[in-house]
Amino acid sequence: MRKWVVAITAASIIMAYGNAVSAESVITPKKVILKVNDTGMFVDDATTSTLLDPQLYATPEIRNNRVMIPIASVIKEFGGSSSWSAKEKKVSLTLGKDNIILYLNSTKAYVNGVLKTLDSAPITSSEGRTLVPLKFVSDNLGITLIWDSKNQVIALYRGEFDAYPNDYSNYFIPMSDPNENNNNSKPDTSDSNKPIDQHGVQINVGDRVSNGFFYGEVKKVDGGRILVYWDSKNNLYISNEDADYWAMLSGVRYLSSSWVNASTLTVES
């Protein structure tokens, strides 16, 4: 009888340990969708994007045929962590049991303590943010990467998914101009390739601009495309409850960032 008790107890311990290990190894499915030269990212089934880099507004870039991205927010979404050592110019990434160490402008890297050689070194973006080679990071942290070359979209998956789409054209759809189909609207005679507002004033990073009843700060200038963080509105005419509705009509994203045509803006003096 005692032998049976011992055997049952041992089996129970083994089963309990096995269940604990199994529970720890289960990864909650998570996906993050990015686009080259876009400041936003879509997480899971979100219908609106959040900022990939809320401080410097850095975006994914293609350098030497490699997608380079500011990685911190992506790693955080997947449940990992990242750190930067300015002294050593070192990026440390940890996700699950895996760790990657990268060095700015160096092809040397460590994966779980093992020395690796990169085919594209981490670089600094024009905003001053460190960009890392996404494929190397995803391959070594157990993240599935899907590249939609037609739409310049990067889809990242971690965990179990039934399928991985190849077409991501339903993401990052530009906001339409509410006056686009208005036959009575004044034709656009401005040079769309220049950062000039509707009154002929040049738009620069840091300028305060307005679009209708919404106001914001210019974060990036790309020819005639202007990235604005819309931080305020005219409270006399627009209530907090109606802000999202009027923002949609104006083609802006209130309390968020959006790219808009320079010709629709007014530089505030």
C-alpha positions in Angstrom: 0.0 0.0 0.0 2.8 2.4 0.9 4.4 1.8 -2.5 1.2 2.7 -4.2 1.0 6.0 -2.2 4.6 6.9 -3.1 4.0 6.1 -6.8 0.8 8.2 -6.9 2.4 11.1 -5.1 5.4 11.0 -7.5 3.1 10.9 -10.5 1.1 13.8 -9.1 4.3 15.9 -8.7 5.4 15.1 -12.2 2.0 16.0 -13.7 1.9 19.3 -11.7 5.4 20.2 -12.8 4.6 19.4 -16.4 1.4 21.5 -16.3 3.4 24.4 -14.9 6.0 24.2 -17.6 3.4 23.9 -20.2 1.5 27.0 -18.9 4.7 29.0 -18.8 5.5 28.0 -22.4 2.2 29.1 -23.8 2.6 32.4 -25.7 -0.4 34.7 -26.1 -0.9 35.4 -29.8 0.1 38.9 -30.7 0.5 40.8 -34.0 2.0 44.2 -34.9 1.6 45.8 -38.3 4.0 48.5 -39.5 4.6 50.4 -42.7 7.7 51.8 -44.2 8.0 55.6 -43.6 4.8 55.6 -41.4 4.8 56.7 -37.8 1.9 54.3 -36.8 1.5 50.7 -35.8 -1.6 48.5 -35.6 -1.7 46.1 -32.6 -3.8 43.0 -32.9 -7.3 43.9 -34.2 -7.1 47.6 -33.5 -8.9 49.8 -36.0 -6.7 52.8 -35.4 -3.0 53.0 -35.2 -0.8 54.1 -32.3 2.6 55.8 -32.5 5.6 53.5 -33.1 7.9 56.2 -31.6 5.9 58.7 -29.5 9.0 60.8 -28.6 10.9 61.2 -31.8 8.3 60.0 -34.4 10.9 57.8 -36.1 9.6 55.3 -38.8 10.6 52.1 -40.3 13.1 52.7 -43.2 14.7 50.6 -45.9 18.5 50.8 -46.0 20.6 48.7 -48.2 17.5 46.5 -49.0 17.0 45.9 -45.3 14.0 47.0 -43.2 15.4 49.0 -40.2 13.0 50.0 -37.4 12.9 51.7 -33.9 12.4 48.5 -32.0 11.4 49.5 -28.4 7.6 49.8 -28.8 7.4 46.5 -30.8 9.3 44.5 -28.2 7.2 46.0 -25.5 4.0 45.0 -27.3 5.2 41.4 -27.6 5.9 41.3 -23.8 9.7 41.9 -23.9 12.0 44.6 -22.9 14.7 46.8 -24.4 17.5 49.0 -23.1 20.0 51.4 -24.6 23.5 52.1 -23.3 24.8 55.4 -24.6 28.3 54.8 -23.3 28.6 51.5 -25.1 26.3 52.4 -28.0 24.6 49.1 -27.2 21.0 47.9 -27.7 19.8 45.0 -25.5 16.6 43.1 -26.4 14.9 40.4 -24.3 11.9 38.4 -25.2 11.0 35.2 -23.4 14.2 33.3 -22.8 16.0 34.9 -25.7 18.4 37.9 -25.6 20.0 39.9 -28.3 22.8 42.5 -28.0 23.4 44.9 -30.9 25.9 47.7 -31.3 25.4 51.0 -33.2 27.2 51.0 -36.6 28.6 47.5 -35.9 27.9 44.2 -37.6 28.8 42.4 -34.3 25.9 41.0 -32.3 25.3 38.5 -29.6 22.3 36.1 -29.4 22.0 34.4 -26.1 25.7 35.0 -25.6 26.8 33.6 -28.9 28.6 35.9 -31.3 26.8 36.6 -34.6 27.6 38.7 -37.7 25.0 41.0 -39.1 24.6 41.8 -42.8 23.4 45.3 -41.9 24.5 47.2 -38.9 22.2 49.3 -36.6 22.1 52.9 -37.7 20.8 56.3 -36.5 17.7 57.8 -38.1 17.4 61.4 -39.1 15.4 61.9 -35.8 18.3 60.6 -33.7 16.7 57.2 -33.0 18.6 53.9 -33.3 17.2 51.6 -36.0 17.9 47.9 -35.9 17.7 45.3 -38.7 14.2 43.8 -38.2 14.7 40.4 -39.9 17.7 39.5 -37.7 15.8 40.5 -34.6 12.6 38.7 -35.6 14.5 35.5 -36.6 16.3 35.3 -33.3 13.4 36.2 -31.0 10.8 33.8 -32.5 8.8 36.4 -34.3 7.2 35.5 -37.7 7.8 38.3 -40.2 5.6 38.8 -43.3 6.7 41.4 -45.9 4.0 42.9 -48.2 6.3 44.5 -50.8 3.4 46.0 -52.8 2.1 48.0 -49.8 5.5 48.4 -48.0 3.9 46.8 -44.9 5.6 44.6 -42.3 3.4 42.2 -40.3 4.9 40.6 -37.2 3.4 37.7 -35.4 4.2 35.8 -32.2 2.3 32.8 -30.9 0.0 30.5 -32.8 -2.1 31.8 -35.7 -4.2 29.9 -38.1 -2.9 31.7 -41.2 -0.7 34.6 -42.2 -2.2 37.0 -44.9 0.0 38.2 -47.7 -2.0 41.4 -48.5 -2.2 44.2 -46.0 -3.7 46.9 -48.2 -6.6 47.4 -45.6 -4.1 49.0 -43.2 -2.7 52.5 -43.3 -5.5 53.8 -45.6 -4.9 57.6 -46.2 -7.6 59.8 -44.8 -9.7 61.2 -47.7 -10.1 64.9 -48.2 -13.8 65.8 -47.3 -13.8 68.3 -50.1 -12.3 65.9 -52.6 -15.6 65.3 -54.4 -17.0 68.8 -54.0 -17.3 70.2 -57.5 -17.8 73.7 -56.0 -14.5 73.6 -54.2 -11.6 75.8 -55.3 -9.1 73.9 -57.4 -5.8 73.3 -55.7 -3.1 75.5 -57.4 -0.4 75.0 -54.8 2.8 73.0 -55.4 2.0 69.7 -53.6 5.7 68.9 -53.4 6.6 71.9 -51.2 5.8 72.6 -47.5 3.8 75.7 -48.2 0.5 76.4 -46.4 -2.6 77.7 -48.0 -1.5 81.3 -47.6 1.9 80.7 -49.2 3.9 80.5 -45.9 6.6 77.9 -45.6 6.0 75.2 -43.0 8.9 74.1 -40.7 9.3 71.5 -38.0 8.1 73.0 -34.7 5.6 75.4 -36.3 2.1 75.6 -34.8 -0.5 75.0 -37.5 -4.2 74.8 -37.8 -6.7 72.9 -39.9 -10.3 74.2 -39.3 -10.9 74.2 -35.5 -7.9 71.9 -34.7 -4.4 73.0 -33.8 -1.1 71.1 -33.6 2.7 71.0 -33.8 4.6 70.0 -36.9 6.8 67.0 -36.2 8.1 66.1 -39.6 8.2 67.6 -43.1 8.4 65.5 -46.2 7.9 67.7 -49.2 4.3 68.6 -49.3 3.4 66.1 -46.6 3.4 67.3 -43.1 3.2 65.2 -39.9 1.3 67.0 -37.3 0.5 66.1 -33.7 -3.0 67.5 -33.1 -3.0 68.6 -29.5 -5.8 71.1 -29.1 -9.1 72.4 -30.6 -11.3 75.4 -30.5 -13.4 74.7 -27.3 -15.8 77.4 -28.1 -17.1 75.6 -31.2 -16.3 71.9 -30.6 -17.1 70.0 -27.4 -15.1 67.0 -26.2 -17.9 64.7 -27.1 -17.9 65.8 -30.7 -14.2 66.2 -31.2 -13.6 62.8 -33.0 -16.5 63.5 -35.4 -15.3 66.9 -36.4 -11.7 65.7 -36.6 -12.7 63.0 -39.0 -14.5 65.7 -41.2 -11.3 67.8 -41.1 -9.1 64.9 -42.0 -7.0 65.0 -38.8 -6.6 62.7 -35.8 -7.3 64.6 -32.6 -4.8 63.9 -29.8 -2.8 61.8 -32.2 -0.5 62.3 -35.2 -1.4 62.3 -38.9 0.1 63.2 -42.2 -1.7 66.0 -44.1 -1.2 68.0 -47.2 0.6 71.3 -46.6 -1.9 73.2 -48.7 -4.7 72.4 -46.1 -2.8 74.0 -43.2 -2.4 77.5 -41.9 0.8 78.4 -40.0 -0.2 80.2 -36.8 1.7 83.4 -36.1 
